[in-house]
Amino acid sequence: MMERAGQPVRSAFSDDPEMQQVLQLFVDELPRCVNELSTAFTDNQPGELARIASHLIDSGGGCGFSQISAAARILEETLTDINPGTEEIRQAIDTLVEYCSRAIT
């Protein structure tokens, strides 16, 4: 389920006290992932974009951030299209970055 624009993105596990440390580590890692996405796009490194997307699919899903996982999956699918356009990749990255920037524990 995608959240409305501007709304915080919360983990499905946000009410689980045992998950708080893991969730905080994940959220704290997101700015680095966003910077890596930007650098990989600017440097035209589709393999690196795919690696980051795959990481966010797995870790986002495992931490209960289904919105981030879904947005990362869209980026991954866009990258595997036969001839993905730069604009489609940029839009997928922008959507993923938007969800990452709104993630809270």
Secondary structure, DSSP 4 states (H G I P E B T S, - for coil): -PPPTTSPEE-TTTT-GGGHHHHHHHHHHHHHHHHHHHHHHHTT-HHHHHHHHHHHHHHHHHTT-HHHHHHHHHHHHHHHSSS--HHHHHHHHHHHHHHHHTEE-
